[in-house]
Amino acid sequence: MRLDLFLKSSRLCARRTVAQQLCEANLVSVNGIPGKPSTAVKPGDEIAIRRRDRVATVQVLSLPNSRQTSRSEAATLYEIVSEEKLEE
């Protein structure tokens, strides 16, 4: 599954365009490598998302079965590994 679609389906990003913009700005990495919107994501991958002064790292547990995911299903797709506040 594409990275931008996973971020939208898992509700880590509100819209696919937001996920694409974060990827293009090098604010998302997959397994330590900057992720493009088309980067393939599979269970076991670690995704780090930087927003403002925070970095959240999640581990992909499973991929959604359909494009539409409920809130309860979206929460089962990943596990939060860490959340850090960046010092400026």
PDB file with SEQRES, HELIX, SHEET and CRYST1 records, atoms N, CA, C and O in Angstrom:
SEQRES   1 A   88  MET ARG LEU ASP LEU PHE LEU LYS SER SER ARG LEU CYS          
SEQRES   2 A   88  ALA ARG ARG THR VAL ALA GLN GLN LEU CYS GLU ALA ASN          
SEQRES   3 A   88  LEU VAL SER VAL ASN GLY ILE PRO GLY LYS PRO SER THR          
SEQRES   4 A   88  ALA VAL LYS PRO GLY ASP GLU ILE ALA ILE ARG ARG ARG          
SEQRES   5 A   88  ASP ARG VAL ALA THR VAL GLN VAL LEU SER LEU PRO ASN          
SEQRES   6 A   88  SER ARG GLN THR SER ARG SER GLU ALA ALA THR LEU TYR          
SEQRES   7 A   88  GLU ILE VAL SER GLU GLU LYS LEU GLU GLU                      
HELIX    1 AA1 LEU A    3  SER A    9  1                                   7    
HELIX    2 AA2 ARG A   16  GLU A   24  1                                   9    
HELIX    3 AA3 ARG A   71  ALA A   75  1                                   5    
SHEET    1 AA1 5 ILE A  33  PRO A  34  0                                        
SHEET    2 AA1 5 VAL A  28  VAL A  30 -1                                        
SHEET    3 AA1 5 GLU A  46  ARG A  51 -1                                        
SHEET    4 AA1 5 ARG A  54  VAL A  60 -1                                        
SHEET    5 AA1 5 TYR A  78  LYS A  85 -1                                        
CRYST1    1.000    1.000    1.000  90.00  90.00  90.00 P 1           1          
ATOM      1  N   MET A   1       0.845  -1.177   0.000  1.00  0.00           N  
ATOM      2  CA  MET A   1       0.000   0.000   0.000  1.00  0.00           C  
ATOM      3  C   MET A   1       0.884   1.232   0.000  1.00  0.00           C  
ATOM      4  O   MET A   1       1.939   1.252   0.635  1.00  0.00           O  
ATOM      5  N   ARG A   2       0.450   2.256  -0.713  1.00  0.00           N  
ATOM      6  CA  ARG A   2       1.188   3.519  -0.776  1.00  0.00           C  
ATOM      7  C   ARG A   2       1.197   4.204   0.587  1.00  0.00           C  
ATOM      8  O   ARG A   2       0.241   4.100   1.355  1.00  0.00           O  
ATOM      9  N   LEU A   3       2.280   4.898   0.869  1.00  0.00           N  
ATOM     10  CA  LEU A   3       2.429   5.612   2.137  1.00  0.00           C  
ATOM     11  C   LEU A   3       1.328   6.646   2.329  1.00  0.00           C  
ATOM     12  O   LEU A   3       0.735   6.715   3.406  1.00  0.00           O  
ATOM     13  N   ASP A   4       1.040   7.457   1.302  1.00  0.00           N  
ATOM     14  CA  ASP A   4       0.032   8.501   1.456  1.00  0.00           C  
ATOM     15  C   ASP A   4      -1.357   7.901   1.718  1.00  0.00           C  
ATOM     16  O   ASP A   4      -2.135   8.460   2.491  1.00  0.00           O  
ATOM     17  N   LEU A   5      -1.667   6.783   1.088  1.00  0.00           N  
ATOM     18  CA  LEU A   5      -2.955   6.126   1.332  1.00  0.00           C  
ATOM     19  C   LEU A   5      -3.021   5.541   2.735  1.00  0.00           C  
ATOM     20  O   LEU A   5      -4.069   5.590   3.379  1.00  0.00           O  
ATOM     21  N   PHE A   6      -1.902   4.984   3.217  1.00  0.00           N  
ATOM     22  CA  PHE A   6      -1.889   4.437   4.573  1.00  0.00           C  
ATOM     23  C   PHE A   6      -2.088   5.541   5.607  1.00  0.00           C  
ATOM     24  O   PHE A   6      -2.852   5.370   6.557  1.00  0.00           O  
ATOM     25  N   LEU A   7      -1.403   6.674   5.427  1.00  0.00           N  
ATOM     26  CA  LEU A   7      -1.537   7.774   6.389  1.00  0.00           C  
ATOM     27  C   LEU A   7      -2.978   8.279   6.449  1.00  0.00           C  
ATOM     28  O   LEU A   7      -3.467   8.631   7.522  1.00  0.00           O  
ATOM     29  N   LYS A   8      -3.654   8.317   5.312  1.00  0.00           N  
ATOM     30  CA  LYS A   8      -5.046   8.741   5.276  1.00  0.00           C  
ATOM     31  C   LYS A   8      -5.956   7.673   5.888  1.00  0.00           C  
ATOM     32  O   LYS A   8      -6.809   7.989   6.717  1.00  0.00           O  
ATOM     33  N   SER A   9      -5.782   6.422   5.488  1.00  0.00           N  
ATOM     34  CA  SER A   9      -6.634   5.334   5.972  1.00  0.00           C  
ATOM     35  C   SER A   9      -6.503   5.129   7.478  1.00  0.00           C  
ATOM     36  O   SER A   9      -7.482   4.817   8.156  1.00  0.00           O  
ATOM     37  N   SER A  10      -5.302   5.305   7.992  1.00  0.00           N  
ATOM     38  CA  SER A  10      -5.072   5.124   9.424  1.00  0.00           C  
ATOM     39  C   SER A  10      -5.453   6.365  10.225  1.00  0.00           C  
ATOM     40  O   SER A  10      -5.399   6.365  11.455  1.00  0.00           O  
ATOM     41  N   ARG A  11      -5.833   7.408   9.521  1.00  0.00           N  
ATOM     42  CA  ARG A  11      -6.228   8.679  10.119  1.00  0.00           C  
ATOM     43  C   ARG A  11      -5.085   9.396  10.847  1.00  0.00           C  
ATOM     44  O   ARG A  11      -5.316  10.211  11.740  1.00  0.00           O  
ATOM     45  N   LEU A  12      -3.857   9.078  10.449  1.00  0.00           N  
ATOM     46  CA  LEU A  12      -2.716   9.841  10.947  1.00  0.00           C  
ATOM     47  C   LEU A  12      -2.661  11.198  10.255  1.00  0.00           C  
ATOM     48  O   LEU A  12      -2.097  12.151  10.793  1.00  0.00           O  
ATOM     49  N   CYS A  13      -3.247  11.284   9.058  1.00  0.00           N  
ATOM     50  CA  CYS A  13      -3.420  12.537   8.322  1.00  0.00           C  
ATOM     51  C   CYS A  13      -4.889  12.641   7.932  1.00  0.00           C  
ATOM     52  O   CYS A  13      -5.532  11.642   7.613  1.00  0.00           O  
ATOM     53  N   ALA A  14      -5.405  13.857   7.962  1.00  0.00           N  
ATOM     54  CA  ALA A  14      -6.828  14.057   7.669  1.00  0.00           C  
ATOM     55  C   ALA A  14      -7.175  13.786   6.211  1.00  0.00           C  
ATOM     56  O   ALA A  14      -8.236  13.238   5.909  1.00  0.00           O  
ATOM     57  N   ARG A  15      -6.279  14.170   5.311  1.00  0.00           N  
ATOM     58  CA  ARG A  15      -6.546  14.004   3.873  1.00  0.00           C  
ATOM     59  C   ARG A  15      -5.302  13.473   3.181  1.00  0.00           C  
ATOM     60  O   ARG A  15      -4.183  13.628   3.670  1.00  0.00           O  
ATOM     61  N   ARG A  16      -5.520  12.849   2.043  1.00  0.00           N  
ATOM     62  CA  ARG A  16      -4.402  12.307   1.277  1.00  0.00           C  
ATOM     63  C   ARG A  16      -3.481  13.418   0.788  1.00  0.00           C  
ATOM     64  O   ARG A  16      -2.265  13.235   0.739  1.00  0.00           O  
ATOM     65  N   THR A  17      -4.043  14.563   0.427  1.00  0.00           N  
ATOM     66  CA  THR A  17      -3.203  15.674  -0.041  1.00  0.00           C  
ATOM     67  C   THR A  17      -2.290  16.172   1.081  1.00  0.00           C  
ATOM     68  O   THR A  17      -1.151  16.562   0.822  1.00  0.00           O  
ATOM     69  N   VAL A  18      -2.776  16.161   2.314  1.00  0.00           N  
ATOM     70  CA  VAL A  18      -1.943  16.561   3.457  1.00  0.00           C  
ATOM     71  C   VAL A  18      -0.796  15.564   3.618  1.00  0.00           C  
ATOM     72  O   VAL A  18       0.344  15.961   3.862  1.00  0.00           O  
ATOM     73  N   ALA A  19      -1.097  14.270   3.483  1.00  0.00           N  
ATOM     74  CA  ALA A  19      -0.061  13.246   3.586  1.00  0.00           C  
ATOM     75  C   ALA A  19       0.982  13.424   2.488  1.00  0.00           C  
ATOM     76  O   ALA A  19       2.180  13.288   2.739  1.00  0.00           O  
ATOM     77  N   GLN A  20       0.532  13.725   1.276  1.00  0.00           N  
ATOM     78  CA  GLN A  20       1.456  13.940   0.160  1.00  0.00           C  
ATOM     79  C   GLN A  20       2.347  15.152   0.413  1.00  0.00           C  
ATOM     80  O   GLN A  20       3.544  15.110   0.130  1.00  0.00           O  
ATOM     81  N   GLN A  21       1.774  16.231   0.944  1.00  0.00           N  
ATOM     82  CA  GLN A  21       2.554  17.436   1.225  1.00  0.00           C  
ATOM     83  C   GLN A  21       3.596  17.173   2.308  1.00  0.00           C  
ATOM     84  O   GLN A  21       4.725  17.652   2.205  1.00  0.00           O  
ATOM     85  N   LEU A  22       3.234  16.420   3.339  1.00  0.00           N  
ATOM     86  CA  LEU A  22       4.197  16.088   4.393  1.00  0.00           C  
ATOM     87  C   LEU A  22       5.353  15.261   3.832  1.00  0.00           C  
ATOM     88  O   LEU A  22       6.512  15.488   4.179  1.00  0.00           O  
ATOM     89  N   CYS A  23       5.029  14.303   2.965  1.00  0.00           N  
ATOM     90  CA  CYS A  23       6.073  13.466   2.350  1.00  0.00           C  
ATOM     91  C   CYS A  23       6.997  14.294   1.474  1.00  0.00           C  
ATOM     92  O   CYS A  23       8.217  14.140   1.535  1.00  0.00           O  
ATOM     93  N   GLU A  24       6.427  15.166   0.666  1.00  0.00           N  
ATOM     94  CA  GLU A  24       7.232  15.978  -0.248  1.00  0.00           C  
ATOM     95  C   GLU A  24       8.104  16.983   0.494  1.00  0.00           C  
ATOM     96  O   GLU A  24       9.130  17.418  -0.029  1.00  0.00           O  
ATOM     97  N   ALA A  25       7.702  17.356   1.711  1.00  0.00           N  
ATOM     98  CA  ALA A  25       8.496  18.277   2.524  1.00  0.00           C  
ATOM     99  C   ALA A  25       9.521  17.525   3.382  1.00  0.00           C  
ATOM    100  O   ALA A  25      10.153  18.122   4.254  1.00  0.00           O  
ATOM    101  N   ASN A  26       9.688  16.219   3.138  1.00  0.00           N  
ATOM    102  CA  ASN A  26      10.618  15.370   3.898  1.00  0.00           C  
ATOM    103  C   ASN A  26      10.320  15.347   5.391  1.00  0.00           C  
ATOM    104  O   ASN A  26      11.245  15.308   6.203  1.00  0.00           O  
ATOM    105  N   LEU A  27       9.053  15.371   5.762  1.00  0.00           N  
ATOM    106  CA  LEU A  27       8.659  15.324   7.163  1.00  0.00           C  
ATOM    107  C   LEU A  27       8.194  13.933   7.574  1.00  0.00           C  
ATOM    108  O   LEU A  27       7.837  13.712   8.731  1.00  0.00           O  
ATOM    109  N   VAL A  28       8.196  12.991   6.624  1.00  0.00           N  
ATOM    110  CA  VAL A  28       7.790  11.616   6.908  1.00  0.00           C  
ATOM    111  C   VAL A  28       8.924  10.689   6.487  1.00  0.00           C  
ATOM    112  O   VAL A  28       9.478  10.831   5.397  1.00  0.00           O  
ATOM    113  N   SER A  29       9.264   9.741   7.354  1.00  0.00           N  
ATOM    114  CA  SER A  29      10.275   8.752   6.980  1.00  0.00           C  
ATOM    115  C   SER A  29       9.746   7.353   7.282  1.00  0.00           C  
ATOM    116  O   SER A  29       8.978   7.143   8.222  1.00  0.00           O  
ATOM    117  N   VAL A  30      10.179   6.410   6.461  1.00  0.00           N  
ATOM    118  CA  VAL A  30       9.808   5.006   6.639  1.00  0.00           C  
ATOM    119  C   VAL A  30      11.094   4.231   6.895  1.00  0.00           C  
ATOM    120  O   VAL A  30      11.985   4.185   6.046  1.00  0.00           O  
ATOM    121  N   ASN A  31      11.179   3.627   8.068  1.00  0.00           N  
ATOM    122  CA  ASN A  31      12.382   2.878   8.468  1.00  0.00           C  
ATOM    123  C   ASN A  31      13.642   3.734   8.357  1.00  0.00           C  
ATOM    124  O   ASN A  31      14.696   3.239   7.960  1.00  0.00           O  
ATOM    125  N   GLY A  32      13.535   5.016   8.707  1.00  0.00           N  
ATOM    126  CA  GLY A  32      14.681   5.918   8.713  1.00  0.00           C  
ATOM    127  C   GLY A  32      15.027   6.542   7.375  1.00  0.00           C  
ATOM    128  O   GLY A  32      15.971   7.328   7.291  1.00  0.00           O  
ATOM    129  N   ILE A  33      14.291   6.213   6.334  1.00  0.00           N  
ATOM    130  CA  ILE A  33      14.543   6.748   4.995  1.00  0.00           C  
ATOM    131  C   ILE A  33      13.411   7.698   4.628  1.00  0.00           C  
ATOM    132  O   ILE A  33      12.246   7.332   4.783  1.00  0.00           O  
ATOM    133  N   PRO A  34      13.709   8.912   4.146  1.00  0.00           N  
ATOM    134  CA  PRO A  34      12.623   9.830   3.768  1.00  0.00           C  
ATOM    135  C   PRO A  34      11.642   9.153   2.816  1.00  0.00           C  
ATOM    136  O   PRO A  34      12.035   8.537   1.825  1.00  0.00           O  
ATOM    137  N   GLY A  35      10.358   9.284   3.141  1.00  0.00           N  
ATOM    138  CA  GLY A  35       9.335   8.598   2.358  1.00  0.00           C  
ATOM    139  C   GLY A  35       8.688   9.494   1.321  1.00  0.00           C  
ATOM    140  O   GLY A  35       8.347  10.644   1.599  1.00  0.00           O  
ATOM    141  N   LYS A  36       8.525   8.961   0.137  1.00  0.00           N  
ATOM    142  CA  LYS A  36       7.770   9.640  -0.916  1.00  0.00           C  
ATOM    143  C   LYS A  36       6.326   9.169  -0.789  1.00  0.00           C  
ATOM    144  O   LYS A  36       6.074   8.132  -0.177  1.00  0.00           O  
ATOM    145  N   PRO A  37       5.372   9.907  -1.354  1.00  0.00           N  
ATOM    146  CA  PRO A  37       3.980   9.464  -1.261  1.00  0.00           C  
ATOM    147  C   PRO A  37       3.760   8.056  -1.818  1.00  0.00           C  
ATOM    148  O   PRO A  37       2.865   7.345  -1.360  1.00  0.00           O  
ATOM    149  N   SER A  38       4.559   7.652  -2.789  1.00  0.00           N  
ATOM    150  CA  SER A  38       4.373   6.349  -3.427  1.00  0.00           C  
ATOM    151  C   SER A  38       5.165   5.219  -2.758  1.00  0.00           C  
ATOM    152  O   SER A  38       5.128   4.084  -3.234  1.00  0.00           O  
ATOM    153  N   THR A  39       5.875   5.507  -1.674  1.00  0.00           N  
ATOM    154  CA  THR A  39       6.651   4.487  -0.986  1.00  0.00           C  
ATOM    155  C   THR A  39       5.730   3.365  -0.505  1.00  0.00           C  
ATOM    156  O   THR A  39       4.680   3.629   0.081  1.00  0.00           O  
ATOM    157  N   ALA A  40       6.123   2.127  -0.750  1.00  0.00           N  
ATOM    158  CA  ALA A  40       5.321   0.984  -0.317  1.00  0.00           C  
ATOM    159  C   ALA A  40       5.470   0.775   1.193  1.00  0.00           C  
ATOM    160  O   ALA A  40       6.575   0.814   1.733  1.00  0.00           O  
ATOM    161  N   VAL A  41       4.343   0.553   1.855  1.00  0.00           N  
ATOM    162  CA  VAL A  41       4.321   0.324   3.301  1.00  0.00           C  
ATOM    163  C   VAL A  41       3.808  -1.088   3.537  1.00  0.00           C  
ATOM    164  O   VAL A  41       2.864  -1.535   2.886  1.00  0.00           O  
ATOM    165  N   LYS A  42       4.445  -1.789   4.479  1.00  0.00           N  
ATOM    166  CA  LYS A  42       4.010  -3.139   4.815  1.00  0.00           C  
ATOM    167  C   LYS A  42       4.034  -3.297   6.342  1.00  0.00           C  
ATOM    168  O   LYS A  42       4.691  -2.516   7.031  1.00  0.00           O  
ATOM    169  N   PRO A  43       3.335  -4.285   6.867  1.00  0.00           N  
ATOM    170  CA  PRO A  43       3.356  -4.504   8.317  1.00  0.00           C  
ATOM    171  C   PRO A  43       4.786  -4.674   8.823  1.00  0.00           C  
ATOM    172  O   PRO A  43       5.605  -5.352   8.201  1.00  0.00           O  
ATOM    173  N   GLY A  44       5.069  -4.046   9.962  1.00  0.00           N  
ATOM    174  CA  GLY A  44       6.405  -4.093  10.547  1.00  0.00           C  
ATOM    175  C   GLY A  44       7.221  -2.844  10.288  1.00  0.00           C  
ATOM    176  O   GLY A  44       8.213  -2.604  10.977  1.00  0.00           O  
ATOM    177  N   ASP A  45       6.824  -2.039   9.304  1.00  0.00           N  
ATOM    178  CA  ASP A  45       7.538  -0.795   9.013  1.00  0.00           C  
ATOM    179  C   ASP A  45       7.318   0.227  10.127  1.00  0.00           C  
ATOM    180  O   ASP A  45       6.265   0.251  10.764  1.00  0.00           O  
ATOM    181  N   GLU A  46       8.329   1.072  10.351  1.00  0.00           N  
ATOM    182  CA  GLU A  46       8.201   2.182  11.297  1.00  0.00           C  
ATOM    183  C   GLU A  46       8.122   3.474  10.512  1.00  0.00           C  
ATOM    184  O   GLU A  46       8.960   3.747   9.653  1.00  0.00           O  
ATOM    185  N   ILE A  47       7.101   4.269  10.815  1.00  0.00           N  
ATOM    186  CA  ILE A  47       6.880   5.544  10.140  1.00  0.00           C  
ATOM    187  C   ILE A  47       7.054   6.656  11.165  1.00  0.00           C  
ATOM    188  O   ILE A  47       6.423   6.637  12.223  1.00  0.00           O  
ATOM    189  N   ALA A  48       7.908   7.624  10.852  1.00  0.00           N  
ATOM    190  CA  ALA A  48       8.105   8.794  11.716  1.00  0.00           C  
ATOM    191  C   ALA A  48       7.503  10.004  11.008  1.00  0.00           C  
ATOM    192  O   ALA A  48       7.814  10.277   9.848  1.00  0.00           O  
ATOM    193  N   ILE A  49       6.636  10.725  11.721  1.00  0.00           N  
ATOM    194  CA  ILE A  49       5.963  11.891  11.162  1.00  0.00           C  
ATOM    195  C   ILE A  49       6.310  13.096  12.020  1.00  0.00           C  
ATOM    196  O   ILE A  49       6.096  13.095  13.232  1.00  0.00           O  
ATOM    197  N   ARG A  50       6.849  14.128  11.372  1.00  0.00           N  
ATOM    198  CA  ARG A  50       7.208  15.347  12.087  1.00  0.00           C  
ATOM    199  C   ARG A  50       6.167  16.410  11.786  1.00  0.00           C  
ATOM    200  O   ARG A  50       5.862  16.698  10.629  1.00  0.00           O  
ATOM    201  N   ARG A  51       5.633  16.983  12.844  1.00  0.00           N  
ATOM    202  CA  ARG A  51       4.676  18.084  12.722  1.00  0.00           C  
ATOM    203  C   ARG A  51       5.031  19.131  13.760  1.00  0.00           C  
ATOM    204  O   ARG A  51       5.119  18.851  14.955  1.00  0.00           O  
ATOM    205  N   ARG A  52       5.230  20.330  13.275  1.00  0.00           N  
ATOM    206  CA  ARG A  52       5.615  21.471  14.123  1.00  0.00           C  
ATOM    207  C   ARG A  52       6.755  21.097  15.047  1.00  0.00           C  
ATOM    208  O   ARG A  52       7.878  20.918  14.577  1.00  0.00           O  
ATOM    209  N   ASP A  53       6.514  20.972  16.341  1.00  0.00           N  
ATOM    210  CA  ASP A  53       7.594  20.703  17.289  1.00  0.00           C  
ATOM    211  C   ASP A  53       7.527  19.290  17.854  1.00  0.00           C  
ATOM    212  O   ASP A  53       8.076  19.028  18.925  1.00  0.00           O  
ATOM    213  N   ARG A  54       6.858  18.371  17.146  1.00  0.00           N  
ATOM    214  CA  ARG A  54       6.716  16.997  17.625  1.00  0.00           C  
ATOM    215  C   ARG A  54       7.065  15.981  16.541  1.00  0.00           C  
ATOM    216  O   ARG A  54       6.853  16.212  15.350  1.00  0.00           O  
ATOM    217  N   VAL A  55       7.602  14.860  16.987  1.00  0.00           N  
ATOM    218  CA  VAL A  55       7.853  13.733  16.089  1.00  0.00           C  
ATOM    219  C   VAL A  55       7.159  12.517  16.692  1.00  0.00           C  
ATOM    220  O   VAL A  55       7.422  12.137  17.833  1.00  0.00           O  
ATOM    221  N   ALA A  56       6.273  11.915  15.910  1.00  0.00           N  
ATOM    222  CA  ALA A  56       5.585  10.701  16.337  1.00  0.00           C  
ATOM    223  C   ALA A  56       6.095   9.543  15.489  1.00  0.00           C  
ATOM    224  O   ALA A  56       6.183   9.642  14.265  1.00  0.00           O  
ATOM    225  N   THR A  57       6.428   8.452  16.156  1.00  0.00           N  
ATOM    226  CA  THR A  57       6.873   7.250  15.460  1.00  0.00           C  
ATOM    227  C   THR A  57       5.849   6.157  15.715  1.00  0.00           C  
ATOM    228  O   THR A  57       5.504   5.861  16.859  1.00  0.00           O  
ATOM    229  N   VAL A  58       5.368   5.559  14.623  1.00  0.00           N  
ATOM    230  CA  VAL A  58       4.382   4.485  14.735  1.00  0.00           C  
ATOM    231  C   VAL A  58       4.894   3.256  13.993  1.00  0.00           C  
ATOM    232  O   VAL A  58       5.674   3.365  13.046  1.00  0.00           O  
ATOM    233  N   GLN A  59       4.447   2.095  14.434  1.00  0.00           N  
ATOM    234  CA  GLN A  59       4.769   0.848  13.750  1.00  0.00           C  
ATOM    235  C   GLN A  59       3.505   0.333  13.076  1.00  0.00           C  
ATOM    236  O   GLN A  59       2.444   0.264  13.697  1.00  0.00           O  
ATOM    237  N   VAL A  60       3.625  -0.025  11.815  1.00  0.00           N  
ATOM    238  CA  VAL A  60       2.489  -0.540  11.057  1.00  0.00           C  
ATOM    239  C   VAL A  60       2.211  -1.968  11.517  1.00  0.00           C  
ATOM    240  O   VAL A  60       3.086  -2.831  11.458  1.00  0.00           O  
ATOM    241  N   LEU A  61       0.973  -2.208  11.979  1.00  0.00           N  
ATOM    242  CA  LEU A  61       0.586  -3.541  12.422  1.00  0.00           C  
ATOM    243  C   LEU A  61      -0.118  -4.324  11.320  1.00  0.00           C  
ATOM    244  O   LEU A  61       0.093  -5.527  11.165  1.00  0.00           O  
ATOM    245  N   SER A  62      -0.962  -3.621  10.553  1.00  0.00           N  
ATOM    246  CA  SER A  62      -1.672  -4.268   9.449  1.00  0.00           C  
ATOM    247  C   SER A  62      -2.100  -3.210   8.443  1.00  0.00           C  
ATOM    248  O   SER A  62      -2.043  -2.011   8.716  1.00  0.00           O  
ATOM    249  N   LEU A  63      -2.525  -3.671   7.292  1.00  0.00           N  
ATOM    250  CA  LEU A  63      -2.992  -2.776   6.238  1.00  0.00           C  
ATOM    251  C   LEU A  63      -4.511  -2.860   6.168  1.00  0.00           C  
ATOM    252  O   LEU A  63      -5.079  -3.923   6.417  1.00  0.00           O  
ATOM    253  N   PRO A  64      -5.181  -1.752   5.832  1.00  0.00           N  
ATOM    254  CA  PRO A  64      -6.648  -1.780   5.763  1.00  0.00           C  
ATOM    255  C   PRO A  64      -7.123  -2.641   4.597  1.00  0.00           C  
ATOM    256  O   PRO A  64      -6.443  -2.772   3.580  1.00  0.00           O  
ATOM    257  N   ASN A  65      -8.315  -3.228   4.774  1.00  0.00           N  
ATOM    258  CA  ASN A  65      -8.898  -4.076   3.733  1.00  0.00           C  
ATOM    259  C   ASN A  65      -9.572  -3.267   2.642  1.00  0.00           C  
ATOM    260  O   ASN A  65      -9.706  -3.730   1.510  1.00  0.00           O  
ATOM    261  N   SER A  66      -9.998  -2.050   2.984  1.00  0.00           N  
ATOM    262  CA  SER A  66     -10.693  -1.208   2.004  1.00  0.00           C  
ATOM    263  C   SER A  66     -10.230   0.226   2.141  1.00  0.00           C  
ATOM    264  O   SER A  66      -9.524   0.575   3.087  1.00  0.00           O  
ATOM    265  N   ARG A  67     -10.633   1.055   1.192  1.00  0.00           N  
ATOM    266  CA  ARG A  67     -10.253   2.479   1.235  1.00  0.00           C  
ATOM    267  C   ARG A  67     -10.904   3.197   2.412  1.00  0.00           C  
ATOM    268  O   ARG A  67     -10.290   4.068   3.028  1.00  0.00           O  
ATOM    269  N   GLN A  68     -12.119   2.840   2.718  1.00  0.00           N  
ATOM    270  CA  GLN A  68     -12.848   3.468   3.829  1.00  0.00           C  
ATOM    271  C   GLN A  68     -12.593   2.683   5.104  1.00  0.00           C  
ATOM    272  O   GLN A  68     -12.829   1.476   5.155  1.00  0.00           O  
ATOM    273  N   THR A  69     -12.111   3.370   6.133  1.00  0.00           N  
ATOM    274  CA  THR A  69     -11.887   2.713   7.415  1.00  0.00           C  
ATOM    275  C   THR A  69     -12.618   3.472   8.507  1.00  0.00           C  
ATOM    276  O   THR A  69     -12.675   4.702   8.501  1.00  0.00           O  
ATOM    277  N   SER A  70     -13.169   2.728   9.431  1.00  0.00           N  
ATOM    278  CA  SER A  70     -13.846   3.357  10.561  1.00  0.00           C  
ATOM    279  C   SER A  70     -12.787   3.819  11.562  1.00  0.00           C  
ATOM    280  O   SER A  70     -11.623   3.432  11.470  1.00  0.00           O  
ATOM    281  N   ARG A  71     -13.200   4.639  12.503  1.00  0.00           N  
ATOM    282  CA  ARG A  71     -12.249   5.120  13.516  1.00  0.00           C  
ATOM    283  C   ARG A  71     -11.685   3.965  14.324  1.00  0.00           C  
ATOM    284  O   ARG A  71     -10.488   3.922  14.610  1.00  0.00           O  
ATOM    285  N   SER A  72     -12.551   3.031  14.688  1.00  0.00           N  
ATOM    286  CA  SER A  72     -12.081   1.904  15.500  1.00  0.00           C  
ATOM    287  C   SER A  72     -11.123   1.016  14.710  1.00  0.00           C  
ATOM    288  O   SER A  72     -10.143   0.517  15.264  1.00  0.00           O  
ATOM    289  N   GLU A  73     -11.400   0.814  13.418  1.00  0.00           N  
ATOM    290  CA  GLU A  73     -10.502   0.003  12.593  1.00  0.00           C  
ATOM    291  C   GLU A  73      -9.185   0.732  12.359  1.00  0.00           C  
ATOM    292  O   GLU A  73      -8.126   0.104  12.361  1.00  0.00           O  
ATOM    293  N   ALA A  74      -9.233   2.047  12.158  1.00  0.00           N  
ATOM    294  CA  ALA A  74      -8.028   2.829  11.904  1.00  0.00           C  
ATOM    295  C   ALA A  74      -7.052   2.740  13.076  1.00  0.00           C  
ATOM    296  O   ALA A  74      -5.838   2.709  12.876  1.00  0.00           O  
ATOM    297  N   ALA A  75      -7.577   2.699  14.284  1.00  0.00           N  
ATOM    298  CA  ALA A  75      -6.718   2.638  15.465  1.00  0.00           C  
ATOM    299  C   ALA A  75      -5.992   1.304  15.587  1.00  0.00           C  
ATOM    300  O   ALA A  75      -4.985   1.218  16.290  1.00  0.00           O  
ATOM    301  N   THR A  76      -6.478   0.262  14.918  1.00  0.00           N  
ATOM    302  CA  THR A  76      -5.833  -1.055  15.003  1.00  0.00           C  
ATOM    303  C   THR A  76      -4.756  -1.241  13.932  1.00  0.00           C  
ATOM    304  O   THR A  76      -4.069  -2.263  13.929  1.00  0.00           O  
ATOM    305  N   LEU A  77      -4.597  -0.287  13.037  1.00  0.00           N  
ATOM    306  CA  LEU A  77      -3.639  -0.424  11.942  1.00  0.00           C  
ATOM    307  C   LEU A  77      -2.207  -0.121  12.361  1.00  0.00           C  
ATOM    308  O   LEU A  77      -1.261  -0.536  11.691  1.00  0.00           O  
ATOM    309  N   TYR A  78      -2.045   0.597  13.459  1.00  0.00           N  
ATOM    310  CA  TYR A  78      -0.698   0.990  13.887  1.00  0.00           C  
ATOM    311  C   TYR A  78      -0.606   1.029  15.397  1.00  0.00           C  
ATOM    312  O   TYR A  78      -1.612   1.014  16.106  1.00  0.00           O  
ATOM    313  N   GLU A  79       0.640   1.079  15.876  1.00  0.00           N  
ATOM    314  CA  GLU A  79       0.920   1.195  17.302  1.00  0.00           C  
ATOM    315  C   GLU A  79       1.909   2.334  17.479  1.00  0.00           C  
ATOM    316  O   GLU A  79       2.916   2.398  16.774  1.00  0.00           O  
ATOM    317  N   ILE A  80       1.633   3.222  18.404  1.00  0.00           N  
ATOM    318  CA  ILE A  80       2.543   4.347  18.657  1.00  0.00           C  
ATOM    319  C   ILE A  80       3.763   3.832  19.405  1.00  0.00           C  
ATOM    320  O   ILE A  80       3.653   3.268  20.493  1.00  0.00           O  
ATOM    321  N   VAL A  81       4.932   4.038  18.798  1.00  0.00           N  
ATOM    322  CA  VAL A  81       6.189   3.597  19.400  1.00  0.00           C  
ATOM    323  C   VAL A  81       6.728   4.686  20.309  1.00  0.00           C  
ATOM    324  O   VAL A  81       7.144   4.414  21.435  1.00  0.00           O  
ATOM    325  N   SER A  82       6.720   5.948  19.807  1.00  0.00           N  
ATOM    326  CA  SER A  82       7.209   7.054  20.628  1.00  0.00           C  
ATOM    327  C   SER A  82       6.641   8.380  20.111  1.00  0.00           C  
ATOM    328  O   SER A  82       6.278   8.520  18.943  1.00  0.00           O  
ATOM    329  N   GLU A  83       6.583   9.325  21.018  1.00  0.00           N  
ATOM    330  CA  GLU A  83       6.223  10.708  20.675  1.00  0.00           C  
ATOM    331  C   GLU A  83       7.210  11.597  21.398  1.00  0.00           C  
ATOM    332  O   GLU A  83       7.355  11.524  22.618  1.00  0.00           O  
ATOM    333  N   GLU A  84       7.893  12.446  20.630  1.00  0.00           N  
ATOM    334  CA  GLU A  84       8.901  13.327  21.205  1.00  0.00           C  
ATOM    335  C   GLU A  84       8.565  14.775  20.913  1.00  0.00           C  
ATOM    336  O   GLU A  84       8.035  15.109  19.853  1.00  0.00           O  
ATOM    337  N   LYS A  85       8.879  15.617  21.863  1.00  0.00           N  
ATOM    338  CA  LYS A  85       8.776  17.050  21.631  1.00  0.00           C  
ATOM    339  C   LYS A  85      10.162  17.550  21.297  1.00  0.00           C  
ATOM    340  O   LYS A  85      11.110  17.301  22.042  1.00  0.00           O  
ATOM    341  N   LEU A  86      10.292  18.253  20.183  1.00  0.00           N  
ATOM    342  CA  LEU A  86      11.596  18.761  19.750  1.00  0.00           C  
ATOM    343  C   LEU A  86      11.916  20.077  20.431  1.00  0.00           C  
ATOM    344  O   LEU A  86      11.049  20.934  20.600  1.00  0.00           O  
ATOM    345  N   GLU A  87      13.161  20.224  20.815  1.00  0.00           N  
ATOM    346  CA  GLU A  87      13.633  21.472  21.404  1.00  0.00           C  
ATOM    347  C   GLU A  87      14.061  22.402  20.275  1.00  0.00           C  
ATOM    348  O   GLU A  87      14.690  21.972  19.308  1.00  0.00           O  
ATOM    349  N   GLU A  88      13.722  23.653  20.404  1.00  0.00           N  
ATOM    350  CA  GLU A  88      14.099  24.614  19.348  1.00  0.00           C  
ATOM    351  C   GLU A  88      15.206  25.519  19.786  1.00  0.00           C  
ATOM    352  O   GLU A  88      15.639  26.381  19.021  1.00  0.00           O  
TER     353      GLU A  88                                                      
END                                                                             
